[in-house]
């Protein structure tokens, strides 16, 4: 199950985003992939260690609105294919 995180500040580094998400998601984060870092379209895909129904949505709600560099993040559970990320 994947989690998509959007609205990442252009000034964030890949390492900063990765560390933030790993800290916030703790043991739920299996892997974090950052896409288009340094652009207005930057987003992250987080592979979660759980396949339970609705768990991704609950985790997305917990992460939704958390601030990274003063910008509130947008998070959603796997509603879209990894190759077709959700629109901003």
N, CA, C and O atoms as a Tinker XYZ file with bonds, in Angstrom:
   352  protein
     1  N      0.840000   -1.161000    0.000000    73     2
     2  CA     0.000000    0.000000    0.000000    64     1     3
     3  C      0.894000    1.236000    0.000000    63     2     4     5
     4  O      1.898000    1.293000    0.711000    81     3
     5  N      0.516000    2.216000   -0.803000    73     3     6
     6  CA     1.296000    3.439000   -0.912000    64     5     7
     7  C      0.564000    4.635000   -0.333000    63     6     8     9
     8  O     -0.663000    4.672000   -0.248000    81     7
     9  N      1.365000    5.606000    0.058000    73     7    10
    10  CA     0.872000    6.879000    0.554000    64     9    11
    11  C      1.532000    7.946000   -0.301000    63    10    12    13
    12  O      2.743000    7.897000   -0.517000    81    11
    13  N      0.761000    8.910000   -0.791000    73    11    14
    14  CA     1.302000    9.989000   -1.596000    64    13    15
    15  C      1.308000   11.267000   -0.767000    63    14    16    17
    16  O      0.316000   11.605000   -0.123000    81    15
    17  N      2.437000   11.973000   -0.790000    73    15    18
    18  CA     2.578000   13.219000   -0.032000    64    17    19
    19  C      2.947000   14.312000   -1.027000    63    18    20    21
    20  O      3.961000   14.224000   -1.720000    81    19
    21  N      2.107000   15.346000   -1.088000    73    19    22
    22  CA     2.309000   16.445000   -2.030000    64    21    23
    23  C      2.468000   17.759000   -1.267000    63    22    24    25
    24  O      2.432000   17.797000   -0.037000    81    23
    25  N      2.643000   18.819000   -2.027000    73    23    26
    26  CA     2.805000   20.173000   -1.496000    64    25    27
    27  C      4.112000   20.296000   -0.712000    63    26    28    29
    28  O      4.158000   20.908000    0.355000    81    27
    29  N      5.159000   19.710000   -1.254000    73    27    30
    30  CA     6.484000   19.778000   -0.637000    64    29    31
    31  C      7.166000   21.052000   -1.118000    63    30    32    33
    32  O      7.222000   21.322000   -2.318000    81    31
    33  N      7.680000   21.826000   -0.182000    73    31    34
    34  CA     8.326000   23.096000   -0.509000    64    33    35
    35  C      9.506000   22.885000   -1.458000    63    34    36    37
    36  O     10.264000   21.927000   -1.312000    81    35
    37  N      9.655000   23.783000   -2.428000    73    35    38
    38  CA    10.755000   23.695000   -3.384000    64    37    39
    39  C     12.112000   23.759000   -2.698000    63    38    40    41
    40  O     13.094000   23.218000   -3.206000    81    39
    41  N     12.169000   24.421000   -1.541000    73    39    42
    42  CA    13.445000   24.601000   -0.840000    64    41    43
    43  C     13.879000   23.363000   -0.055000    63    42    44    45
    44  O     14.991000   23.334000    0.472000    81    43
    45  N     13.033000   22.349000    0.031000    73    43    46
    46  CA    13.377000   21.130000    0.772000    64    45    47
    47  C     14.343000   20.256000   -0.021000    63    46    48    49
    48  O     14.249000   20.147000   -1.244000    81    47
    49  N     15.264000   19.643000    0.695000    73    47    50
    50  CA    16.159000   18.677000    0.067000    64    49    51
    51  C     15.508000   17.295000    0.154000    63    50    52    53
    52  O     14.597000   17.069000    0.950000    81    51
    53  N     15.994000   16.388000   -0.676000    73    51    54
    54  CA    15.480000   15.021000   -0.658000    64    53    55
    55  C     15.702000   14.388000    0.714000    63    54    56    57
    56  O     14.816000   13.716000    1.241000    81    55
    57  N     16.867000   14.598000    1.284000    73    55    58
    58  CA    17.187000   14.035000    2.592000    64    57    59
    59  C     16.257000   14.589000    3.676000    63    58    60    61
    60  O     15.796000   13.847000    4.543000    81    59
    61  N     15.988000   15.883000    3.620000    73    59    62
    62  CA    15.106000   16.512000    4.612000    64    61    63
    63  C     13.698000   15.917000    4.553000    63    62    64    65
    64  O     13.100000   15.623000    5.587000    81    63
    65  N     13.176000   15.745000    3.347000    73    63    66
    66  CA    11.835000   15.177000    3.175000    64    65    67
    67  C     11.821000   13.738000    3.676000    63    66    68    69
    68  O     10.919000   13.342000    4.414000    81    67
    69  N     12.807000   12.967000    3.278000    73    67    70
    70  CA    12.891000   11.560000    3.685000    64    69    71
    71  C     12.945000   11.430000    5.211000    63    70    72    73
    72  O     12.200000   10.640000    5.792000    81    71
    73  N     13.820000   12.200000    5.857000    73    71    74
    74  CA    13.953000   12.133000    7.316000    64    73    75
    75  C     12.668000   12.557000    8.008000    63    74    76    77
    76  O     12.270000   11.949000    9.001000    81    75
    77  N     12.013000   13.596000    7.493000    73    75    78
    78  CA    10.759000   14.065000    8.076000    64    77    79
    79  C      9.694000   12.971000    8.011000    63    78    80    81
    80  O      9.042000   12.670000    9.011000    81    79
    81  N      9.524000   12.381000    6.829000    73    79    82
    82  CA     8.493000   11.354000    6.656000    64    81    83
    83  C      8.805000   10.098000    7.458000    63    82    84    85
    84  O      7.903000    9.501000    8.046000    81    83
    85  N     10.066000    9.692000    7.488000    73    83    86
    86  CA    10.432000    8.516000    8.282000    64    85    87
    87  C     10.189000    8.764000    9.763000    63    86    88    89
    88  O      9.768000    7.863000   10.488000    81    87
    89  N     10.453000    9.979000   10.207000    73    87    90
    90  CA    10.206000   10.314000   11.618000    64    89    91
    91  C      8.700000   10.316000   11.916000    63    90    92    93
    92  O      8.258000    9.725000   12.902000    81    91
    93  N      7.923000   10.977000   11.067000    73    91    94
    94  CA     6.481000   11.094000   11.284000    64    93    95
    95  C      5.757000    9.753000   11.165000    63    94    96    97
    96  O      4.811000    9.490000   11.908000    81    95
    97  N      6.192000    8.914000   10.245000    73    95    98
    98  CA     5.495000    7.652000    9.997000    64    97    99
    99  C      6.058000    6.482000   10.789000    63    98   100   101
   100  O      5.424000    5.433000   10.896000    81    99
   101  N      7.250000    6.665000   11.343000    73    99   102
   102  CA     7.841000    5.632000   12.190000    64   101   103
   103  C      7.899000    4.277000   11.522000    63   102   104   105
   104  O      8.327000    4.155000   10.374000    81   103
   105  N      7.467000    3.265000   12.243000    73   103   106
   106  CA     7.568000    1.889000   11.752000    64   105   107
   107  C      6.625000    1.575000   10.594000    63   106   108   109
   108  O      6.730000    0.501000   10.000000    81   107
   109  N      5.710000    2.481000   10.257000    73   107   110
   110  CA     4.804000    2.241000    9.130000    64   109   111
   111  C      5.488000    2.430000    7.780000    63   110   112   113
   112  O      5.034000    1.875000    6.780000    81   111
   113  N      6.580000    3.210000    7.734000    73   111   114
   114  CA     7.256000    3.504000    6.466000    64   113   115
   115  C      8.228000    2.390000    6.095000    63   114   116   117
   116  O      9.208000    2.142000    6.799000    81   115
   117  N      7.947000    1.733000    4.997000    73   115   118
   118  CA     8.843000    0.683000    4.492000    64   117   119
   119  C      9.912000    1.319000    3.611000    63   118   120   121
   120  O     11.097000    1.017000    3.754000    81   119
   121  N      9.499000    2.195000    2.705000    73   119   122
   122  CA    10.443000    2.925000    1.867000    64   121   123
   123  C      9.831000    4.261000    1.466000    63   122   124   125
   124  O      8.611000    4.404000    1.386000    81   123
   125  N     10.703000    5.234000    1.215000    73   123   126
   126  CA    10.273000    6.574000    0.817000    64   125   127
   127  C     10.993000    6.927000   -0.479000    63   126   128   129
   128  O     12.220000    6.856000   -0.554000    81   127
   129  N     10.228000    7.308000   -1.496000    73   127   130
   130  CA    10.792000    7.738000   -2.771000    64   129   131
   131  C     10.335000    9.174000   -3.028000    63   130   132   133
   132  O      9.146000    9.483000   -2.966000    81   131
   133  N     11.301000   10.038000   -3.316000    73   131   134
   134  CA    11.009000   11.443000   -3.559000    64   133   135
   135  C     11.076000   11.694000   -5.066000    63   134   136   137
   136  O     11.998000   11.231000   -5.737000    81   135
   137  N     10.100000   12.426000   -5.590000    73   135   138
   138  CA    10.020000   12.711000   -7.016000    64   137   139
   139  C     10.039000   14.222000   -7.250000    63   138   140   141
   140  O      9.431000   14.983000   -6.497000    81   139
   141  N     10.736000   14.643000   -8.289000    73   139   142
   142  CA    10.750000   16.031000   -8.747000    64   141   143
   143  C     11.119000   17.031000   -7.646000    63   142   144   145
   144  O     10.558000   18.125000   -7.590000    81   143
   145  N     12.055000   16.662000   -6.776000    73   143   146
   146  CA    12.460000   17.526000   -5.674000    64   145   147
   147  C     13.005000   18.840000   -6.238000    63   146   148   149
   148  O     13.665000   18.850000   -7.277000    81   147
   149  N     12.727000   19.933000   -5.554000    73   147   150
   150  CA    13.186000   21.250000   -5.977000    64   149   151
   151  C     12.289000   21.917000   -7.000000    63   150   152   153
   152  O     12.617000   22.986000   -7.516000    81   151
   153  N     11.157000   21.292000   -7.297000    73   151   154
   154  CA    10.200000   21.868000   -8.244000    64   153   155
   155  C      8.862000   22.063000   -7.539000    63   154   156   157
   156  O      8.643000   21.510000   -6.461000    81   155
   157  N      7.971000   22.843000   -8.136000    73   155   158
   158  CA     6.644000   23.007000   -7.532000    64   157   159
   159  C      5.818000   21.724000   -7.544000    63   158   160   161
   160  O      4.812000   21.629000   -6.840000    81   159
   161  N      6.232000   20.738000   -8.337000    73   159   162
   162  CA     5.501000   19.474000   -8.454000    64   161   163
   163  C      6.079000   18.364000   -7.588000    63   162   164   165
   164  O      5.720000   17.200000   -7.768000    81   163
   165  N      6.955000   18.689000   -6.665000    73   163   166
   166  CA     7.603000   17.667000   -5.834000    64   165   167
   167  C      6.562000   16.890000   -5.035000    63   166   168   169
   168  O      5.608000   17.452000   -4.496000    81   167
   169  N      6.780000   15.583000   -4.978000    73   167   170
   170  CA     5.914000   14.721000   -4.158000    64   169   171
   171  C      6.712000   13.505000   -3.728000    63   170   172   173
   172  O      7.778000   13.213000   -4.271000    81   171
   173  N      6.181000   12.814000   -2.756000    73   171   174
   174  CA     6.830000   11.614000   -2.244000    64   173   175
   175  C      5.843000   10.455000   -2.296000    63   174   176   177
   176  O      4.638000   10.625000   -2.112000    81   175
   177  N      6.387000    9.290000   -2.548000    73   175   178
   178  CA     5.610000    8.056000   -2.472000    64   177   179
   179  C      6.195000    7.238000   -1.329000    63   178   180   181
   180  O      7.391000    6.948000   -1.309000    81   179
   181  N      5.350000    6.873000   -0.388000    73   179   182
   182  CA     5.793000    6.097000    0.772000    64   181   183
   183  C      5.140000    4.724000    0.692000    63   182   184   185
   184  O      3.915000    4.602000    0.687000    81   183
   185  N      5.974000    3.699000    0.630000    73   183   186
   186  CA     5.448000    2.343000    0.679000    64   185   187
   187  C      5.253000    1.990000    2.149000    63   186   188   189
   188  O      6.195000    2.042000    2.940000    81   187
   189  N      4.042000    1.637000    2.500000    73   187   190
   190  CA     3.721000    1.319000    3.885000    64   189   191
   191  C      3.922000   -0.168000    4.163000    63   190   192   193
   192  O      3.779000   -1.000000    3.267000    81   191
   193  N      4.249000   -0.490000    5.393000    73   191   194
   194  CA     4.482000   -1.876000    5.795000    64   193   195
   195  C      3.196000   -2.618000    6.109000    63   194   196   197
   196  O      3.245000   -3.731000    6.632000    81   195
   197  N      2.076000   -2.048000    5.813000    73   195   198
   198  CA     0.806000   -2.678000    6.141000    64   197   199
   199  C     -0.070000   -2.775000    4.906000    63   198   200   201
   200  O     -0.008000   -1.919000    4.024000    81   199
   201  N     -0.875000   -3.804000    4.843000    73   199   202
   202  CA    -1.825000   -3.967000    3.755000    64   201   203
   203  C     -3.259000   -3.964000    4.264000    63   202   204   205
   204  O     -4.194000   -4.230000    3.509000    81   203
   205  N     -3.427000   -3.665000    5.531000    73   203   206
   206  CA    -4.766000   -3.677000    6.110000    64   205   207
   207  C     -5.672000   -2.652000    5.456000    63   206   208   209
   208  O     -5.220000   -1.566000    5.092000    81   207
   209  N     -6.948000   -2.985000    5.303000    73   207   210
   210  CA    -7.875000   -2.054000    4.680000    64   209   211
   211  C     -8.000000   -0.779000    5.521000    63   210   212   213
   212  O     -8.067000   -0.826000    6.749000    81   211
   213  N     -8.028000    0.337000    4.836000    73   211   214
   214  CA    -8.224000    1.659000    5.437000    64   213   215
   215  C     -7.047000    2.167000    6.254000    63   214   216   217
   216  O     -7.072000    3.318000    6.689000    81   215
   217  N     -6.022000    1.362000    6.481000    73   215   218
   218  CA    -4.884000    1.809000    7.280000    64   217   219
   219  C     -4.181000    2.972000    6.595000    63   218   220   221
   220  O     -3.795000    3.941000    7.249000    81   219
   221  N     -4.013000    2.879000    5.274000    73   219   222
   222  CA    -3.374000    3.955000    4.527000    64   221   223
   223  C     -4.125000    5.261000    4.652000    63   222   224   225
   224  O     -3.514000    6.323000    4.773000    81   223
   225  N     -5.443000    5.193000    4.624000    73   223   226
   226  CA    -6.257000    6.402000    4.754000    64   225   227
   227  C     -6.122000    7.008000    6.150000    63   226   228   229
   228  O     -6.059000    8.229000    6.291000    81   227
   229  N     -6.078000    6.175000    7.167000    73   227   230
   230  CA    -5.909000    6.664000    8.536000    64   229   231
   231  C     -4.548000    7.342000    8.688000    63   230   232   233
   232  O     -4.445000    8.405000    9.301000    81   231
   233  N     -3.510000    6.731000    8.131000    73   231   234
   234  CA    -2.169000    7.308000    8.198000    64   233   235
   235  C     -2.139000    8.625000    7.420000    63   234   236   237
   236  O     -1.542000    9.597000    7.881000    81   235
   237  N     -2.769000    8.667000    6.262000    73   235   238
   238  CA    -2.818000    9.899000    5.464000    64   237   239
   239  C     -3.494000   11.018000    6.245000    63   238   240   241
   240  O     -3.028000   12.157000    6.211000    81   239
   241  N     -4.561000   10.723000    6.935000    73   239   242
   242  CA    -5.261000   11.743000    7.734000    64   241   243
   243  C     -4.382000   12.272000    8.855000    63   242   244   245
   244  O     -4.437000   13.457000    9.183000    81   243
   245  N     -3.575000   11.404000    9.442000    73   243   246
   246  CA    -2.667000   11.824000   10.522000    64   245   247
   247  C     -1.579000   12.751000    9.984000    63   246   248   249
   248  O     -1.161000   13.686000   10.667000    81   247
   249  N     -1.122000   12.491000    8.764000    73   247   250
   250  CA    -0.041000   13.274000    8.170000    64   249   251
   251  C     -0.550000   14.561000    7.520000    63   250   252   253
   252  O      0.181000   15.548000    7.436000    81   251
   253  N     -1.790000   14.549000    7.064000    73   251   254
   254  CA    -2.402000   15.687000    6.376000    64   253   255
   255  C     -2.266000   16.958000    7.215000    63   254   256   257
   256  O     -2.646000   16.983000    8.385000    81   255
   257  N     -1.727000   17.997000    6.614000    73   255   258
   258  CA    -1.633000   19.285000    7.290000    64   257   259
   259  C     -0.399000   19.480000    8.144000    63   258   260   261
   260  O     -0.157000   20.593000    8.611000    81   259
   261  N      0.393000   18.440000    8.367000    73   259   262
   262  CA     1.645000   18.629000    9.110000    64   261   263
   263  C      2.524000   19.553000    8.279000    63   262   264   265
   264  O      2.510000   19.499000    7.049000    81   263
   265  N      3.280000   20.394000    8.955000    73   263   266
   266  CA     4.084000   21.388000    8.264000    64   265   267
   267  C      5.540000   20.943000    8.101000    63   266   268   269
   268  O      6.167000   20.435000    9.031000    81   267
   269  N      6.041000   21.148000    6.906000    73   267   270
   270  CA     7.454000   20.943000    6.598000    64   269   271
   271  C      7.935000   22.239000    5.966000    63   270   272   273
   272  O      7.476000   22.622000    4.889000    81   271
   273  N      8.858000   22.910000    6.635000    73   271   274
   274  CA     9.347000   24.224000    6.201000    64   273   275
   275  C      8.210000   25.227000    6.093000    63   274   276   277
   276  O      8.189000   26.064000    5.190000    81   275
   277  N      7.266000   25.135000    7.020000    73   275   278
   278  CA     6.166000   26.092000    7.071000    64   277   279
   279  C      5.051000   25.862000    6.068000    63   278   280   281
   280  O      4.109000   26.652000    6.001000    81   279
   281  N      5.140000   24.799000    5.290000    73   279   282
   282  CA     4.129000   24.489000    4.272000    64   281   283
   283  C      3.343000   23.258000    4.718000    63   282   284   285
   284  O      3.938000   22.233000    5.051000    81   283
   285  N      2.007000   23.350000    4.728000    73   283   286
   286  CA     1.220000   22.166000    5.113000    64   285   287
   287  C      1.250000   21.106000    4.011000    63   286   288   289
   288  O      0.996000   21.396000    2.842000    81   287
   289  N      1.561000   19.888000    4.404000    73   287   290
   290  CA     1.615000   18.779000    3.453000    64   289   291
   291  C      0.213000   18.286000    3.128000    63   290   292   293
   292  O     -0.712000   18.424000    3.928000    81   291
   293  N      0.078000   17.716000    1.953000    73   291   294
   294  CA    -1.153000   17.047000    1.552000    64   293   295
   295  C     -0.830000   15.571000    1.413000    63   294   296   297
   296  O      0.155000   15.210000    0.768000    81   295
   297  N     -1.637000   14.722000    2.003000    73   295   298
   298  CA    -1.381000   13.282000    1.964000    64   297   299
   299  C     -2.643000   12.535000    1.560000    63   298   300   301
   300  O     -3.755000   12.915000    1.926000    81   299
   301  N     -2.449000   11.472000    0.803000    73   299   302
   302  CA    -3.577000   10.623000    0.429000    64   301   303
   303  C     -3.106000    9.185000    0.328000    63   302   304   305
   304  O     -1.943000    8.912000    0.030000    81   303
   305  N     -4.025000    8.280000    0.581000    73   303   306
   306  CA    -3.679000    6.862000    0.473000    64   305   307
   307  C     -3.676000    6.465000   -0.997000    63   306   308   309
   308  O     -3.933000    7.294000   -1.870000    81   307
   309  N     -3.395000    5.238000   -1.258000    73   307   310
   310  CA    -3.233000    4.759000   -2.631000    64   309   311
   311  C     -4.569000    4.766000   -3.376000    63   310   312   313
   312  O     -5.295000    3.772000   -3.398000    81   311
   313  N     -4.864000    5.889000   -3.972000    73   311   314
   314  CA    -6.046000    5.999000   -4.812000    64   313   315
   315  C     -5.648000    6.052000   -6.279000    63   314   316   317
   316  O     -6.483000    5.915000   -7.174000    81   315
   317  N     -4.344000    6.255000   -6.507000    73   315   318
   318  CA    -3.815000    6.368000   -7.856000    64   317   319
   319  C     -2.636000    5.433000   -7.996000    63   318   320   321
   320  O     -2.001000    5.068000   -7.007000    81   319
   321  N     -2.349000    5.053000   -9.199000    73   319   322
   322  CA    -1.192000    4.224000   -9.507000    64   321   323
   323  C      0.081000    5.030000   -9.267000    63   322   324   325
   324  O      0.090000    6.237000   -9.508000    81   323
   325  N      1.144000    4.401000   -8.803000    73   323   326
   326  CA     2.408000    5.087000   -8.526000    64   325   327
   327  C      2.928000    5.827000   -9.761000    63   326   328   329
   328  O      3.557000    6.877000   -9.633000    81   327
   329  N      2.670000    5.291000  -10.940000    73   327   330
   330  CA     3.136000    5.921000  -12.166000    64   329   331
   331  C      2.248000    7.089000  -12.566000    63   330   332   333
   332  O      2.610000    7.858000  -13.455000    81   331
   333  N      1.108000    7.234000  -11.935000    73   331   334
   334  CA     0.180000    8.328000  -12.217000    64   333   335
   335  C     -0.183000    8.985000  -10.893000    63   334   336   337
   336  O     -1.265000    8.735000  -10.362000    81   335
   337  N      0.716000    9.835000  -10.339000    73   335   338
   338  CA     0.471000   10.415000   -9.022000    64   337   339
   339  C     -0.766000   11.295000   -9.018000    63   338   340   341
   340  O     -1.185000   11.780000  -10.069000    81   339
   341  N     -1.351000   11.505000   -7.857000    73   339   342
   342  CA    -2.552000   12.333000   -7.767000    64   341   343
   343  C     -2.271000   13.763000   -8.196000    63   342   344   345
   344  O     -1.161000   14.256000   -7.992000    81   343
   345  N     -3.243000   14.437000   -8.781000    73   343   346
   346  CA    -3.053000   15.828000   -9.202000    64   345   347
   347  C     -2.889000   16.731000   -7.990000    63   346   348   349
   348  O     -3.374000   16.419000   -6.902000    81   347
   349  N     -2.217000   17.829000   -8.181000    73   347   350
   350  CA    -2.006000   18.804000   -7.101000    64   349   351
   351  C     -3.242000   19.614000   -6.881000    63   350   352
   352  O     -3.262000   20.487000   -6.014000    81   351
